[in-house]
Amino acid sequence: MKHTYKITGMTCSSCKSSVENSLGGLERVTNVEVNIENQEATITMDNHIEVTELQKTLKSKYTITEKKQKNIFVSAQTSSFNIEDGKSKLQQLKPLLLIILYISTASVLLHHKNWSWSEFMIDFMGLFYIVFSFFKILDLKGFPDSFRMYDPLAKRVPAYGWVYPFIETALGVMFLMRFKIEIALIITLVVLGITTFGVTKALLNKKSIQCACLGTALKLPMTEATFIENAIMIVMAILMLLKIF
């Protein structure tokens, strides 16, 4: 995986060599390309390395920070994820709330002539997984890094972050096709239970991190809404399992 960072303090070719040698000496780094003119460094690494760890390898005259990425879904003035940009939580979570509203509306319309809470919940969960997995797959390379910031299993097993969007897709298809609903519900409790534990821990520790529920294309903050959306799915799964068994 490649990450681009801003590095200040470089003034000559010697600085470039010093930064490249220092960063290239890290165990998980496979390649370092430094551009003095842009004051940037592109680092290729096997696994994600925290900025604080990168900073420790550099001389004190150099400062390395993550380069802010452009968000193609919003205007330039709000292109990067920043908890402290003056926006309220409601404004930051607008894309998430709109998507949930559309999923809920679609699920209601599917059964407005023959209403059934069970059928509504199954379709809601199916559409939820399909839509949310779509946004994760939009940036399949970037999603695992954001996901492992708070998901306990993704932290221990990096491959889990790569397959998670496809697990969601499969669950969505199972719910919408009414295929092995019991198995889909149990898997839902497991995967969302693990994620919710990590979300709860992040919220209690008041960490300012990006939520990967909609991948990295839409930069959302980790807030109570993330916990609530997972809790809704877990409650639905439990209710459905109780009805079945």
N, C-alpha and C positions, 0 to 999 in steps of 0.2 A: 504494500500500500504506500501511496505517496502523499505527503503533507507539505504544504508550503508555509513558511514562517517568515515573519519580519525580524531582521536582526540589525540593531543599531550599534554604532561604534566602529564599523569597518571603514577604513580610509585608504587602504592600499592593497597591493597584491599579497603582501605579507600577512595582512589581516585575513584575507580570503583563505590563504593556505592554513593559517592557524585555526580558523573556524572549521574548515573542511576536515582537518586532521583530528580535531577534538571531537566533533560530532561523529565522524567516521569510525572512531575508536570504540563506540558503543557496541555492545554485543549484538543487539537486534537490528542495527543499522547496516544496510547493504550498499547504499550509495548516497552521496551528498553532492549537490550542485549549488554553488554560491554565486549570486549575481550582485556585485558590489554596487552597480549603478542603481538597481532597484532596492538595494538593501534587503535582499531576500535569500532564503535558502530552501531548496526543495530536497526533502529527505525521504528516501525510500527505506522502509522498515518492515521487518517480518511481523511484528506485533506493535500495537500502539504504545508510544512512550510519552509520559506526561511531560509537559513543558518544564516543570520544576526540575525534572531529572536531566533534561537537555541543558538547562541553564547551569547546572552544577558542573558540567564538563567544560564550559567556556570560561575564559578569563573574565575578570570583573568588569572590564571596559566594554564588554559586549552584553547586550540585552536581547533575549529572544522572546517573541510573543507570537501567538497564533494569528495568522492572517485572516481577517474577516471575509467570509464568503458571501457572494451576492445571492440573494433569494429571488428566484425568477418569478415568484408568485406575488411579490409585493413591490412597492415603489422603492426607488433608490434611497429615499430618506429613511426607510425602515427596513433596509435590506439585511441587516445582521441581527442575530439573536442577542438581546441585551436586556436583562432584567431591569436595569436602571435607566432605560431610555425615556422614562416619564409616562409610559403607557400604563393604564390600569390592567388588572388581571383579565377583566372582561374583554378589553380590546385585544390583548395578546392572544386570548383563547377563542376569538371570533371564528376562525376557520374550523376549529374542532367542534364548537357548538353548532355551527351551521351544518356540518356533515352529519352529526348525530340527529339534528332536527330533520334533515332530508331522509335519513335511514328510517327514523320513526314514522314519518309521514308515508313513505313508500310501504312500510310494513302494515300500516293501518289500511291503506287503500287496497292492498291485496286481499283484505278480508272484510271490507266494509259491508258487503252483501250477506255474508255468512260469518258473523263475528265469532272468534274463538281466541281466548287469551293464549292458549297453548300454541296454536298455529302462529299467532302474532309474535310470540317470543322466539319461536324457531326461525322464522323469517328474519326477525330483527338480528339475531345472532349470526345468521348466514350472511346477510348483507353487511353487517358490521365487519366480519372477517374479510370478506371480498374487497370492500372499499379500503380498509386499513392496510391490508396486505399490498394492494396496488400502490399506495403511496410509499411503502417501504421498498418495494421492488424498483421504484423510480431511481433510487440511488442505492443499489444493492451493495456497492463498495463502501459507502459511507455509513450505512445503517449499523453494521455490527459494532463500530467504534462507539457510537452514541448509545447503543443498547447496553453494552457491557458496563457503562458508567453506573448503572443502577440495578441491572438484572443479575442476581447472584449466580445463576447457572451459566450465563454468558460470560461472566468474569472468569469462571473456572474452566469452562469448555468453549473456547473461541468459535469452534465450528457451529455451535448452537445458534449463535447470532446470525450466521450465514443461512441456515436452513429455516430459521423461525418464520420469515415471511411466507415460505412455501407451506409450512405447517398451518398457518392461518388460512392460506388459500384452500388447502385441502379440507380444513374444518368448515369453511364457508360453503364449499361444494357439497359436503356431507349433509349439512343442515338444509340447504336449499333443495337438494335431491331427495331428502328424507331417507338417507342411507346410513344405517348403523348409528342412529341418533344417540343411543345409550353410550357408545364408545366415544362419540364426539363430545358429549357432555362431560364425561370423565376426563378426557384430555383437556377440555376447557378449564375444568377445576384445577388441574395440575399446572398447566402452563401459566394461566392467569394468576393462580395462587402464588407461584414463585415470583412472578413479576410484581404483583401487588405487595409482597413482602419487601422487595427491594425499593419500590416506590415509597412505601411507608417509612422505611429506614432513612431514605434520602430527605423526605419531608421533615422528619423529626430532627435530623441533623442540620436542617435548614441549608442544604446544599443548593447552590445556584447552578443548575445544570439543564441541559436541553432534553426535553421529552422526545423519545423516538417513536411515540405511538403513531404518528403520521410520517414516519421516516425522517429524512433530513431536508427534504424539499421545502416543507413548511416548518419553520423554526419556532417551536413552541416551548415555553418554559415549563419546568416541572412544578405543578401546583396541585392543590387539592382536587381539581377537576380530573386529573389523571387517575387519582385514586378512585374517584366516584365512578368513572366510566368502567374501570375494571370491576369495581364492586357490583355494579348493575349486572354485568355479564355473569359474574359468579353467583349472584342471587338467583338470576334466571335459570342458570344451570342446576342449582340446588332444587329449586321449585319443580323443574321438569323431571329431575331424577326421583324426587319424592312421589310425583304423580305416577311415574312409570313403575316404580317398585313398591 
